Amino acid sequence: MLKPSDTWNWYYDNKAQSLMLDLGMDMVFRVNLPYKVLIDSAFDECKFSVDDASAYQMFVEHISYLPLSEPRKVELALNCVAAKRFHKPMLPKSWFFEPQGVGYSPEEGEIVSLKNDLGEGHFIIVENYECASMCMLVDMDSFALNPIKYMAFCEPIKVMHDRMAKMQVVNSAYYALVG
């Protein structure tokens, strides 16, 4: 697994129209966030901070059991860090999902289940707020929000907590709904 370094740098690449993370040794990671959702500081070059490294480690630990390849886990963890640090505040879009209960408050890094008429998807909590959380799709297959709108791997969305169900590890290759 890729280990964080104090030599990593965030920068915005105007040519690629994307936020990037320079990992050194001629390796660059392209963040999966469009221009329009980035806060102003995303356009200034800055170091991969201690907070970024701490968040990266936390996300890596929480996704270790997911049935993803190591490169996909790194991609997911780095996209989570970027969204946590550089994503503009967003309003919840809970109407895409069915209510699953009340009183549930997920923790950052936790994997949750969201359901609708078209299926069930698994999401990682990127940022937790009082009543809603920004989460990111962890499934490699796209998730249908409605018949014409789909989410892709690593795409973020903010959802009210009453739409979420807690996930628990069953074994090292799978995860299942509990509760």
Secondary structure, DSSP 8 states (H G I E B T S, - for coil): -----TT-EEEEETTTTEEEEEEETTEEEE-S--GGGB-GGGGS-EE--HHHHHHHHHHHHHHTTSS--HHHHHHHHHHHHHHHHHB------GGGS----SS----TT-EEEEEETTEEEEEEEEEE-SSEEEEEE--SS-EESSSS-EE-TT-EEEEEGGGEEEEEEEETTEEEE--
